């Protein structure tokens, strides 16, 4: 039993380093966020020091994972799917709401406030997208159209059209998105984007049209 615990703790260091590099943050920046010195963080990542609970708690909070995920604990048999948030380098967070191979996937996006002078980086990819705004104001650029969506409004569009979306200077925005496999790769590799058919959500009619 002690050997299994030792192996688990020995694997924490490389996992901490991968999480930090994925988040694109320096040791100094992580030290500011966690209150743990940069030298201690460096030793933890190198496996030269075993992490304590007091160190793992702030690291799990900053990385948006549970303690079990941080130490790669074995499954508990809980049938609920653990959907952990994915923090991005620009301050946005992507929360997967489904986990299944292929098909349409659901995500919740939380984007930090942006400047009204932000120049959209339009992208295209195969697929179709649907977004529904929960809180805040979403700026949606589709081709030459520059749209604003507010809570309760939705948009659906062919993602082969150049598109981009982000928060406005009014504050952060939260929205739901249904995307296919190609869109999933495009969204999680960078940060959001997309466009037409904007309107307040109503239940589908008999033909399934919004």
BELWO-V848980 format. One record per residue. RES is the residue in three letters. OMEGA is omega in radians with two decimals (none if undefined). D_LAST is the distance of its C-alpha to the last C-alpha in whole Angstrom. Layout:
RES/OMEGA/D_LAST ; RES/OMEGA/D_LAST
This chain:
UNK/3.14/56 ; UNK/3.13/58 ; UNK/3.12/57 ; UNK/3.11/54 ; UNK/3.12/53 ; UNK/-3.13/55 ; UNK/3.12/53 ; UNK/-3.13/50 ; UNK/3.12/51 ; UNK/-3.11/52 ; UNK/-3.10/49 ; UNK/-3.08/47 ; UNK/3.11/49 ; UNK/3.14/47 ; UNK/3.10/44 ; UNK/-3.13/44 ; UNK/3.12/45 ; UNK/3.13/42 ; UNK/-3.13/40 ; UNK/-3.13/41 ; UNK/3.11/41 ; UNK/3.14/38 ; UNK/3.10/37 ; UNK/3.13/39 ; UNK/3.13/42 ; UNK/3.07/45 ; UNK/3.13/48 ; UNK/3.12/49 ; UNK/3.12/45 ; UNK/3.11/45 ; UNK/3.13/48 ; UNK/-3.08/47 ; UNK/-3.03/43 ; UNK/-3.05/45 ; UNK/3.09/49 ; UNK/-3.07/50 ; UNK/-3.14/53 ; UNK/-3.14/52 ; UNK/3.10/55 ; UNK/3.11/54 ; UNK/3.13/51 ; UNK/3.13/52 ; UNK/3.10/55 ; UNK/-3.13/52 ; UNK/-3.13/50 ; UNK/-3.13/53 ; UNK/-3.13/54 ; UNK/-3.14/57 ; UNK/3.10/56 ; UNK/-3.13/54 ; UNK/3.04/51 ; UNK/3.11/52 ; UNK/-3.14/49 ; UNK/3.11/50 ; UNK/-3.11/49 ; UNK/-3.10/46 ; UNK/3.13/44 ; UNK/3.11/43 ; UNK/3.11/43 ; UNK/3.14/40 ; UNK/-3.11/38 ; UNK/-3.10/39 ; UNK/3.11/37 ; UNK/3.11/34 ; UNK/3.07/36 ; UNK/3.08/37 ; UNK/3.13/41 ; UNK/3.14/41 ; UNK/-3.12/39 ; UNK/-3.13/41 ; UNK/3.10/44 ; UNK/3.13/42 ; UNK/3.14/43 ; UNK/3.13/43 ; UNK/-3.12/40 ; UNK/-3.08/41 ; UNK/3.11/39 ; UNK/-3.09/36 ; UNK/-3.14/33 ; UNK/3.14/31 ; UNK/-3.14/30 ; UNK/-3.08/31 ; UNK/-3.04/28 ; UNK/3.12/30 ; UNK/3.12/29 ; UNK/3.12/30 ; UNK/3.14/31 ; UNK/-3.06/31 ; UNK/-3.11/34 ; UNK/3.13/32 ; UNK/3.10/32 ; UNK/-3.14/28 ; UNK/3.09/27 ; UNK/-3.14/25 ; UNK/3.09/25 ; UNK/3.12/24 ; UNK/3.09/22 ; UNK/3.07/22 ; UNK/3.11/25 ; UNK/-3.11/25 ; UNK/3.06/26 ; UNK/3.08/24 ; UNK/-3.12/20 ; UNK/3.10/17 ; UNK/3.14/19 ; UNK/3.13/18 ; UNK/2.94/19 ; UNK/3.12/20 ; UNK/3.02/21 ; UNK/-3.08/24 ; UNK/3.11/25 ; UNK/3.12/28 ; UNK/3.12/29 ; UNK/3.09/29 ; UNK/3.14/31 ; UNK/-3.13/30 ; UNK/-3.14/32 ; UNK/3.11/30 ; UNK/-3.10/30 ; UNK/3.05/27 ; UNK/-3.04/28 ; UNK/-3.14/25 ; UNK/3.05/25 ; UNK/3.02/23 ; UNK/3.12/23 ; UNK/3.04/22 ; UNK/-3.11/18 ; UNK/-3.06/15 ; UNK/3.08/13 ; UNK/3.11/11 ; UNK/3.12/12 ; UNK/-3.06/12 ; UNK/3.12/15 ; UNK/-3.11/17 ; UNK/3.10/20 ; UNK/-3.10/22 ; UNK/-3.12/21 ; UNK/3.05/19 ; UNK/-3.06/20 ; UNK/3.13/18 ; UNK/3.12/20 ; UNK/-3.07/19 ; UNK/3.13/22 ; UNK/-3.13/23 ; UNK/3.13/20 ; UNK/-2.99/21 ; UNK/3.06/18 ; UNK/3.12/18 ; UNK/-3.13/16 ; UNK/-3.11/17 ; UNK/-3.12/16 ; UNK/3.12/13 ; UNK/-3.09/11 ; UNK/3.08/9 ; UNK/3.03/9 ; UNK/-2.99/9 ; UNK/3.04/12 ; UNK/-3.02/15 ; UNK/2.99/18 ; UNK/3.03/20 ; UNK/3.12/20 ; UNK/-3.03/22 ; UNK/3.11/21 ; UNK/2.95/22 ; UNK/-3.11/21 ; UNK/3.10/23 ; UNK/3.07/24 ; UNK/3.11/26 ; UNK/-3.12/29 ; UNK/-3.14/28 ; UNK/-3.13/28 ; UNK/-3.13/26 ; UNK/3.06/22 ; UNK/3.11/21 ; UNK/3.07/17 ; UNK/3.13/16 ; UNK/3.01/15 ; UNK/-3.06/14 ; UNK/3.10/16 ; UNK/-3.02/19 ; UNK/-3.13/22 ; UNK/3.13/23 ; UNK/3.12/21 ; UNK/3.13/22 ; UNK/-3.10/26 ; UNK/-3.09/25 ; UNK/-3.04/24 ; UNK/3.11/26 ; UNK/-3.14/29 ; UNK/3.06/29 ; UNK/-2.98/26 ; UNK/3.06/22 ; UNK/2.91/21 ; UNK/-3.02/17 ; UNK/-2.23/15 ; UNK/3.02/12 ; UNK/-3.10/9 ; UNK/3.11/10 ; UNK/3.13/9 ; UNK/-3.08/9 ; UNK/2.99/7 ; UNK/3.10/6 ; UNK/3.11/7 ; UNK/3.05/5 ; UNK/-3.04/7 ; UNK/3.13/10 ; UNK/3.12/9 ; UNK/-3.10/7 ; UNK/3.13/4 ; UNK/none/0
